[in-house]
Amino acid sequence: MAQTTISHFRHLIRTLNYVVSTHAAEELEDDSLTILDLENIVLTGKIIERQRDTQTREVKCVISGIALDGSTAEAVVKLGFTGKLVVITVYLS
């Protein structure tokens, strides 16, 4: 499987080909972040870590970027089976 790049994630964000998990939506609200903050985190960020789930073997990426207010935040994402970007969680760092 080819390694997913930040440019591919950015393309999926720009074309609105992403879904936000319930957990990520709750975390956005808890940290007073919006969907626009999430998009900006991916659009300005870089992949700082790749994690492989030991049971499913799925690869998750941690992206560190900037929220709209200038604060540093991170998003954990993966590429879904349908090709959409799945946002697992988002948090201020």
ChimeraX commands (.cxc) that place a marker at each C-alpha (Angstrom):
marker #1 position 0.00,0.00,0.00 radius 0.5
marker #1 position 1.36,3.41,-0.94 radius 0.5
marker #1 position 2.09,5.82,1.87 radius 0.5
marker #1 position -0.52,8.56,2.15 radius 0.5
marker #1 position 0.85,12.09,1.97 radius 0.5
marker #1 position -0.26,15.36,3.50 radius 0.5
marker #1 position -0.96,16.68,0.00 radius 0.5
marker #1 position -3.53,13.90,-0.51 radius 0.5
marker #1 position -5.17,14.73,2.83 radius 0.5
marker #1 position -5.27,18.42,1.84 radius 0.5
marker #1 position -6.91,17.52,-1.47 radius 0.5
marker #1 position -9.59,15.53,0.37 radius 0.5
marker #1 position -10.25,18.49,2.70 radius 0.5
marker #1 position -10.42,20.98,-0.19 radius 0.5
marker #1 position -12.88,18.78,-2.10 radius 0.5
marker #1 position -14.94,18.10,1.04 radius 0.5
marker #1 position -14.25,14.37,0.83 radius 0.5
marker #1 position -14.03,13.80,4.56 radius 0.5
marker #1 position -16.17,12.65,7.45 radius 0.5
marker #1 position -15.87,13.60,11.10 radius 0.5
marker #1 position -16.40,10.91,13.73 radius 0.5
marker #1 position -18.77,11.55,16.61 radius 0.5
marker #1 position -15.78,11.56,18.95 radius 0.5
marker #1 position -13.99,14.18,16.84 radius 0.5
marker #1 position -17.12,16.36,16.75 radius 0.5
marker #1 position -17.34,16.19,20.55 radius 0.5
marker #1 position -13.64,17.07,20.90 radius 0.5
marker #1 position -14.05,20.03,18.55 radius 0.5
marker #1 position -16.86,21.32,20.72 radius 0.5
marker #1 position -14.97,20.65,23.97 radius 0.5
marker #1 position -11.98,22.68,22.72 radius 0.5
marker #1 position -14.19,25.44,21.21 radius 0.5
marker #1 position -12.98,24.58,17.71 radius 0.5
marker #1 position -15.05,24.64,14.53 radius 0.5
marker #1 position -15.03,22.59,11.36 radius 0.5
marker #1 position -13.12,25.48,9.76 radius 0.5
marker #1 position -10.43,25.05,12.43 radius 0.5
marker #1 position -10.23,21.35,11.57 radius 0.5
marker #1 position -9.86,22.12,7.88 radius 0.5
marker #1 position -7.14,24.69,8.64 radius 0.5
marker #1 position -5.25,22.21,10.83 radius 0.5
marker #1 position -4.96,19.82,7.89 radius 0.5
marker #1 position -4.33,22.54,5.30 radius 0.5
marker #1 position -1.49,24.12,7.33 radius 0.5
marker #1 position -0.21,21.02,9.04 radius 0.5
marker #1 position 2.29,18.26,8.60 radius 0.5
marker #1 position 2.19,14.58,9.46 radius 0.5
marker #1 position 4.17,14.15,12.67 radius 0.5
marker #1 position 3.44,10.50,13.34 radius 0.5
marker #1 position 2.05,7.40,11.68 radius 0.5
marker #1 position 0.45,4.72,13.85 radius 0.5
marker #1 position -0.61,1.20,12.86 radius 0.5
marker #1 position -3.46,-0.48,14.71 radius 0.5
marker #1 position -2.24,-3.86,15.95 radius 0.5
marker #1 position -5.57,-5.60,15.34 radius 0.5
marker #1 position -6.94,-4.02,12.15 radius 0.5
marker #1 position -3.54,-3.01,10.66 radius 0.5
marker #1 position -5.08,0.34,9.64 radius 0.5
marker #1 position -2.72,3.30,9.51 radius 0.5
marker #1 position -3.64,6.50,11.35 radius 0.5
marker #1 position -1.78,9.76,10.92 radius 0.5
marker #1 position -1.31,12.52,13.48 radius 0.5
marker #1 position -1.31,15.93,11.81 radius 0.5
marker #1 position -0.03,18.99,13.66 radius 0.5
marker #1 position -1.30,22.29,12.33 radius 0.5
marker #1 position -2.72,25.69,13.19 radius 0.5
marker #1 position -6.30,26.54,14.20 radius 0.5
marker #1 position -7.82,29.77,12.92 radius 0.5
marker #1 position -6.93,31.65,16.13 radius 0.5
marker #1 position -3.26,30.73,15.70 radius 0.5
marker #1 position -3.14,28.02,18.35 radius 0.5
marker #1 position -1.44,24.71,17.64 radius 0.5
marker #1 position -3.73,21.72,17.33 radius 0.5
marker #1 position -3.57,18.14,16.16 radius 0.5
marker #1 position -5.91,15.90,14.23 radius 0.5
marker #1 position -5.77,12.12,14.00 radius 0.5
marker #1 position -7.00,10.91,10.62 radius 0.5
marker #1 position -7.07,7.85,8.42 radius 0.5
marker #1 position -8.03,7.06,4.88 radius 0.5
marker #1 position -11.38,5.27,4.88 radius 0.5
marker #1 position -12.35,2.30,2.74 radius 0.5
marker #1 position -14.35,4.60,0.45 radius 0.5
marker #1 position -11.34,6.86,-0.13 radius 0.5
marker #1 position -12.64,9.62,2.13 radius 0.5
marker #1 position -10.58,11.11,4.91 radius 0.5
marker #1 position -11.90,10.00,8.31 radius 0.5
marker #1 position -11.22,12.39,11.18 radius 0.5
marker #1 position -10.87,10.30,14.32 radius 0.5
marker #1 position -10.14,13.06,16.84 radius 0.5
marker #1 position -8.99,16.67,17.11 radius 0.5
marker #1 position -7.40,18.44,20.06 radius 0.5
marker #1 position -5.41,21.49,21.07 radius 0.5
marker #1 position -1.76,20.70,21.68 radius 0.5
marker link #1:1,2 radius 0.2
marker link #1:2,3 radius 0.2
marker link #1:3,4 radius 0.2
marker link #1:4,5 radius 0.2
marker link #1:5,6 radius 0.2
marker link #1:6,7 radius 0.2
marker link #1:7,8 radius 0.2
marker link #1:8,9 radius 0.2
marker link #1:9,10 radius 0.2
marker link #1:10,11 radius 0.2
marker link #1:11,12 radius 0.2
marker link #1:12,13 radius 0.2
marker link #1:13,14 radius 0.2
marker link #1:14,15 radius 0.2
marker link #1:15,16 radius 0.2
marker link #1:16,17 radius 0.2
marker link #1:17,18 radius 0.2
marker link #1:18,19 radius 0.2
marker link #1:19,20 radius 0.2
marker link #1:20,21 radius 0.2
marker link #1:21,22 radius 0.2
marker link #1:22,23 radius 0.2
marker link #1:23,24 radius 0.2
marker link #1:24,25 radius 0.2
marker link #1:25,26 radius 0.2
marker link #1:26,27 radius 0.2
marker link #1:27,28 radius 0.2
marker link #1:28,29 radius 0.2
marker link #1:29,30 radius 0.2
marker link #1:30,31 radius 0.2
marker link #1:31,32 radius 0.2
marker link #1:32,33 radius 0.2
marker link #1:33,34 radius 0.2
marker link #1:34,35 radius 0.2
marker link #1:35,36 radius 0.2
marker link #1:36,37 radius 0.2
marker link #1:37,38 radius 0.2
marker link #1:38,39 radius 0.2
marker link #1:39,40 radius 0.2
marker link #1:40,41 radius 0.2
marker link #1:41,42 radius 0.2
marker link #1:42,43 radius 0.2
marker link #1:43,44 radius 0.2
marker link #1:44,45 radius 0.2
marker link #1:45,46 radius 0.2
marker link #1:46,47 radius 0.2
marker link #1:47,48 radius 0.2
marker link #1:48,49 radius 0.2
marker link #1:49,50 radius 0.2
marker link #1:50,51 radius 0.2
marker link #1:51,52 radius 0.2
marker link #1:52,53 radius 0.2
marker link #1:53,54 radius 0.2
marker link #1:54,55 radius 0.2
marker link #1:55,56 radius 0.2
marker link #1:56,57 radius 0.2
marker link #1:57,58 radius 0.2
marker link #1:58,59 radius 0.2
marker link #1:59,60 radius 0.2
marker link #1:60,61 radius 0.2
marker link #1:61,62 radius 0.2
marker link #1:62,63 radius 0.2
marker link #1:63,64 radius 0.2
marker link #1:64,65 radius 0.2
marker link #1:65,66 radius 0.2
marker link #1:66,67 radius 0.2
marker link #1:67,68 radius 0.2
marker link #1:68,69 radius 0.2
marker link #1:69,70 radius 0.2
marker link #1:70,71 radius 0.2
marker link #1:71,72 radius 0.2
marker link #1:72,73 radius 0.2
marker link #1:73,74 radius 0.2
marker link #1:74,75 radius 0.2
marker link #1:75,76 radius 0.2
marker link #1:76,77 radius 0.2
marker link #1:77,78 radius 0.2
marker link #1:78,79 radius 0.2
marker link #1:79,80 radius 0.2
marker link #1:80,81 radius 0.2
marker link #1:81,82 radius 0.2
marker link #1:82,83 radius 0.2
marker link #1:83,84 radius 0.2
marker link #1:84,85 radius 0.2
marker link #1:85,86 radius 0.2
marker link #1:86,87 radius 0.2
marker link #1:87,88 radius 0.2
marker link #1:88,89 radius 0.2
marker link #1:89,90 radius 0.2
marker link #1:90,91 radius 0.2
marker link #1:91,92 radius 0.2
marker link #1:92,93 radius 0.2
view
